[in-house]
Amino acid sequence: MSPDDARMLELLERAVSDVRPRSQRPTDDVLARAARRPWARLSARVRGLLGALVTVGAIGGGAYAFGAASGPDEPAPPPSVTLDAVLPAGWAYDDSGVVVGCGTALTPRTVYRDARIEDVTACEPDEQPQVTGPVLVVGTVAASAREKLAVSGTPTLVNGRAAWALTNGESPVGIAVATLSGDRAAGYLVASPGDPAAPVGPPVDGVDVWPVAEEALALRGQVRASGAAEPALTLPAAVAEIRLTPGISGSGPDAPAYVRSPAGIARVLSALRQPPGTFREGCPQAEAEARSLWLQDAATGRWSRVVVTTADGGCRTAWSELGGREPVGDPVALVRQLDEGEPTPAAPAGAEVAAAHGIEAAVPAGWSVARAPEFDPCTATAPTVVLADRVVPSCAAGHGLRPHQPYLWLSPTALEDGSVLAGDPTPRPGRDGSTVAWSDEDLLAVGSSTVSGRLGVPERGAARFLLVGVTGERAVAAVERLVGLSP
């Protein structure tokens, strides 16, 4: 290594150590972590470290580390990380590169390496992977499974690295899948015959309900990560909106909240950093509760998830879908304090009227109009009246998954055909005096997807209104008054 390279590596080490603690949380393989010296093996990482440009930016008084990106507003994807596993006594390796999907038969007491893991948590109970004993599968996780893990997984650790874990619920086969945070493909699966008499596993709202056998979950301690060091807590470079998803009851402390003002966003981002005097060794492992904050990237419109877990004694940790975790202040309480509420759409006098397929809608203030043949709600940066023929999400935009900007779709077809419509439609007057029958329930089965929205059926024609992402009764009523039949 040249002297210049050595100085560059020294500066990189100092920059990273300034914005993240060297030791963060105890884990089930704490002995392995204690023996690990992240910078003791620099010689093996020189190429990767020199190939990454680290930028430290101050946001709201806090510092965040981002990698080099293709654009100024988008963090680069984290460096690649590979997973392997220590072979337990009496077990065997299988390096054939098996693809684990619904119905795949796996040999008990085997560690599968270089495997591909499909979205097995979506398999029907009688189509689960076939196992007669515990197995460990290490390799890459399919994109669809990574997306599901990111939006609904439980924060966990893989050899001391932030990850998301998800189980398959009630099933004769107990399965838990994990993938590293930061949108990496690396992940693993543990499975065994289910044991309903002794349900253990990643908790949901603090309650252990999943029948994943203890002998399978214990295999998580065999997984080892190698490659680039875990990044500091990574957030979007510019945040347009912050949402707190509702808790169990949906009211009181569990109510949703929204922050949109630049000053409020800056305060929340400041709370998403390590507060002065924080115990640098991290929080206790046992978590008392977890709440999800969603941050919208101002440039791309994509929402990314940050889960804030609270352990005994009030010690809080933020886990970012984009990578990393850090001890933090209390951003959840701050979002509730700064809550600006869900906006009520209103069309000013002389508002644009968007029309398609024999129906129309006045465009509310602050909303845009999408006229392309396809509309992707996952990349919209503002509420939208959609005139597209198709709505094609590029993310998990179904009910209760990744949020998106509200939209009102003027669909050319009867969306309820071939699907179950939740709730009895109720006729209500539209803006031109015509009648539109709106579903009374938020949960709709539309085509092959389940969405949270309201379906409006005009008094004539096959076109339909689909209102998604607007939940408050006053807000819903305001939009309903803006629609009608075209002249």
N, C-alpha and C positions, 0 to 999 in steps of 0.2 A: 504494500500500500504506500502510495506516495505521501509526502508530508502534507500536501494540499488536501488530499483525500482524507487523511486522518483529521485535519482541522475541520473539514466539512462535517464529518461524522460526529465530532465532538460538539459542534454547534447544533446539529440536529438533535443529539441526545439532550442537550440543555434545553432546547426549545420544547421538546416533548415533555421533559420532566417538570417544566414550569406549569404545564396546563393539565397534568393528570398525576394522580398519586402513583407511587411506585408499587404499592400493594393496596388492594382495594377491598376484597371481600374474602373471608374464609370459605372454602369449598369442601366437598366430600373427598377431594384428593389434595388436601392442603399440604401434605408432606411433599408431594411432587412439585407443587408450586413453590414451596419454601426452598427446594433445591434448585429451582430454575433461576438463572441469572440472565435476564433478557438481553443485556448488552455484553455478556461474556462470550457470545458466539458471533460477534460482529463480522468476523471474516467470512462467515457463511452467508451474510446478508448484505455485503458491500454492494453487490450489483443492484439489488432491489432498493436499498436506501439511497444510493446515488441517483437512481432513476426516478426518484420521487422528489418533488419540490414541495416543502412544507411551508404553508403560510399560516401565520398566527394573526387572527383578526380580533379586535376588541368589539364586543357587542353588548351594549348596555352595561359596561363595566366588567364583563366577563370575557375570558379568552377561550377561543375554540380553535382546534387544529383541523385544517382541511388539506387534502392532497391536491396536486395539480389537476386542473379540469380543462375540458375543451372549450368552455365558455366561462366568463367571469362570475356568473351567478349559480353555477352548478358544481357541487363537489365531485371530484373524480371518484370512480369506484375504488374501494379499498384494495390493497394488494392481495394477491391470492394466498389462501391458507389451505393446507392439506391436513386431513385427519387420518390417523392410524389407530391401532388398538394393541394393547398388550395382551398376549394370549393367556387366558386363565389356565390353571393346571387341569389337565385332562381334556382340554378342548383341542379343536383342529382349525386350521386356516383353510379358506376357500378363496383363491385369487382369480377365479374364472370370469369375474366381471358380471355377475348375475344382475338381472333387472328385476326388482321386487315390485310387483303390482298385485292387483286383486287375484287371488287364487294361486299365487306362487308358492310352491312347496319348498320349505327350508329344513335343512338337517339340524336337529337339536345339538346344542353345545358346539356350535361352529361360529367362528368369526369370519364374516364375509367382507373382503376388502375390494377396493376399486369397483364397488357396486353402484348401481343407479337406483334411487328410491323414488317411486311414483307416489301419487297422492293416495296412499292406502287408507288414510283416515276417512275417505269418502266411500270405501267399499261397503257393500251391503253385508249384514252379519253372516250370511251363508257364503259370502265370496271373499272373506278375509284371507290373507296369506295363511297357508297351512303349516302349523308348528305343533310339535308334540313335546317340546322342551324349550328352554331359553335359547335365544340366538341374539347375536350382535351383528348388525350390518353397517359398515362404514364406507362412505364414498361421496357421491353427489346426490343432491335432492332436485327433483324436477321443478321447473319454474312454477307450475301451478301449485305445487305443494309448498314452495317457498313463500308464495304470495299468501296462501292461507295461514301459514305459520306467522308471517309478519303481522297480519291484521287481527288474528285471534289467538295466537300462541301465548304461553305463559313465560315470563322472563326466567331464565335459568343460566347455568354456567357449564361450559365444556372446557375442562382443563383450565379453569380460571378465566375463560373468555365469555363475553356476553353472547347469549344465544336465545332462541325462542323454541319452546317445546309445546307439543300438542299430542293429545291422546285420541283414541278412536271411540271412546265412550263405552256404553254397554255392549259387550260383544263376547262371544265364547273365546276369542283370542284377544289378549291384552297387548296393545301396541302403543309405544310412545316414539314420536319422531322429533328430532331437534335439528336446527340449522343455525349456523353462526349469524349474528347480526351483521349488518353492513351489506346485505343483498349478495352474500357469497353463496356459492353452490355447495360448499362443504357441509356435510351433515351426517347424521347416523340414525339408526332405528334399533330399538330393543323390542323384543316380542317374546311372549310365552303364552301357554294356555291361561285364560283368565281365571281369576280367583275371586268370585263375588263375595266370598265369606270374609276376605281380608282386603278390602279395596284400599289401594294406596296409589299415589301418583301426583303429578302436578296439580295443585289445588285450584278449584274454580271458586272465586270469591271467598277464599279461606276455608273451603270445605273439601275434604278428600272424598271424591265420589267415583273415581275411575278404577275399575278392577284390573290394574296392571300389576302383575305379581312382583313381589319384592325382589326375588332373585333376578328378574329381568332389569329392574331399575338399578340394581346394584352394579350392573355392567357399565353404567355411565362412567364410573371411576376408572374403567380400563381405557377410555378414549383419550387420545393425546393429539394436541394440535401443534403443528410446526409451520414456520413461515414468518411473515412479517409480524411485528409486535402489534398488539391490539391498539386501535386508535383511541384518542381521547373522545369524549362525548361529541358526536357529530350531528349538527343540525343544518337545516337549509341555510344557504348564505343570506337570503333575504326572505322574511316571513310576512305573508299578507294577512293571515288570519290564524287564530288559535282557538281550537274547540276542546272543551272538556266533555267527554261522553258521559251519559247518565249512568249511575250506579244501579244497584238492585231495585230500589224502590222508585227511582226516577224523580223523587221529590226531596225537598229539604237539602241536606248535605249531598244527596245522590243526584240532584238535579243537574241537567246539562248547563253549560255556560259558554259564552262566546266573547272573544276579545278581538277587535278589528282596528282600533285606533293605533297609530304608530307609537304614541307614548305608552299605551297599555301593553303593546307587544314588547317594547323595549324593557319594561319592568318585568314581564314574565320571563323573558330571555335572561335577564340578570339573575332571576331566582333559579334558573336552570344552570347554576354553576356552584362550585364548592364554596359554601359560606365560610367566613373567617372562623378559625378555631375548630373546624371539623376534625374529628378523629381520623387521621390519615390512613389508618389500617382498614377503614371501611366499616360498614354496618354489620350487626349480627346476621347470620344466614336466615333465620326464621323471619318471615314476612307476615305482618298483621293484615295489610290490605294493599290493594293496587288499583290505581286509576289511570286511564289512558288519556293523554293529551294528544291532539292531532295538530300538526303545524303544516300550513299550506305554503309551498314554495311559490314565491311571487312570480318567478320566471316561467316555470313549467305548469303550474296549477296542481301538481301532484301533492297529495297529502302524505306525510310520514308520521309514524307513531312513536311517541315517547311515553313509556310507562313509568310512573312514579310509584315506587314501592315504599311502604312505611313499616319499619321493624319496631320491635319493642323498644321503648324509650324515645320514640319519635325520630329515630335516625332514618333519613330518607335517601333513596338512590334513584337516579334517572337512568333508564335503559333506552337507548335509541335504536330504532329500526335501521338507521343509516350507519350505525356502528358505535361501539363504546358504551361506557357507563361511568357515572361519577356520583359521589355524594352531593346532594343539592340542598337548597333551602326548602321553601314550601310553595312551589309554583301552583299546586292545585288550589290551595286556599286563596292565593292571589288572583287566579282566574275567576274564582267565584266572587271575590270582592270587586273585581273590575268588570263583571258581567255586563255586557251591553244589550243582552237579550236578542231574540231572533227578530230581524227587521220585518216590518209589515210592508209588503210591496204596495206601491201607489203609483198610478199613472197620472202624470201631470196633464193639464189642459193641452190639447194638441199633440198628445203622445203618438208615436208611430204605431200603426196597426199592421201587424204581421199576419199574412193570410196564406193558407195552403190547404188543398184538398177539400175546399168548400167550407172551411171553418177559419176563424180568425181570433186574434187576441191583441189587446192593447199592451204595448211593451212598457213594463213598470220602469220607473226611474232607477238608473244604475244597472239595468239588465241589458244584455247584448242580444243579438239575433244571429243564429247559426243557420246558414243556407246551403252548406255543402251537402253532398249526397249522404255522408255519414257523420255522426256526431259522437265524440268520445267524452263522456262526462268526467273522466279521470284527468283530463288535461285542460278543462275549462277554467279560466281565471276569474270569471264573474258569473252571476246568475244569468240564465240564458233562455230565450224563447227559441225552440228548436223546430226548424222547418225541414229537417233531413228526412229521408226515406227510412233510415235505419239508425238506431242508437247502438253503438258497438263499444262497450267499455274495454279499456286496455288494462284494467286492474280488477280486483275483487270488489265490485261495486254493488253486490247484492245486499240484502237486508242485514243490517248490523255489522257490515264489514267496512272497508275503506270508505270514508266520507267523500263527498264531492259537492260542487256548487249546486244549488237548486236549479231545476230546469222544468220548463213546461213544453212538452213535446206535442206538436200537432201531427199525430200519426196518420198515415194514409189508410191504415187497415184497422179492423175490429180486433183489438189486442186481446180481448177476452175469449176469442174463438179458440177452442181446444185447450183451455186452461180453466182453473178454478178461480173465480172472483170472490174475494173475501168481503163480506158485508153486503147489505141490501142497498142498491142504488136509490138515492133520494132526489127527485126532481127539484131543481132550483133555477131561478131566472138568470139568464145571461145578460150581457151588456146591451144587446139589441132587442130584448124582450122575448127571445126564443128560450126554449127550455133545454137545460143540460142535466142529465141524471148523474150525480156524483156518488161514487162508492163511499160508504161511511167508515170503512176500516182502512188503516194505514198499510196493512200487509197484503200485498197483491201477488198472485202468481200470474206472470205475464210471459207467455211463451215458455222457455226453458229456465227462466230466472225468477227469483222471488225478490221483489223490490218493496221498499217502504214508500208508498205514495197513494195518490187518489186518481181513479180512472173516471173520466167524464164522457158520457155517451150523449151526443146531441140528439135532438128529436127526429132528425132524419139524416140519411147518409151513413157510410161506413167509416168515416174518419173519426178519430178519438182524441181526447185530451188526456195526457198523462202528466200529472204534477208530482214531481219527486223532490225530496229534500226540504219541503216546507211542512212543518208539523204543527205549529201553533194554530189554534182554532181561528183567531183573528186574522192571521196571515193567510190561512187557507181560504177563508171567506173572501178576503180582499182579492185573491187571484180568481176565484170563481166568478166574481162580478165583472172580470175583464174579458171574458171569452164569449163567443157566440158564433152564429152561422155567418158565412160570407154573403154579401148581397147577391 
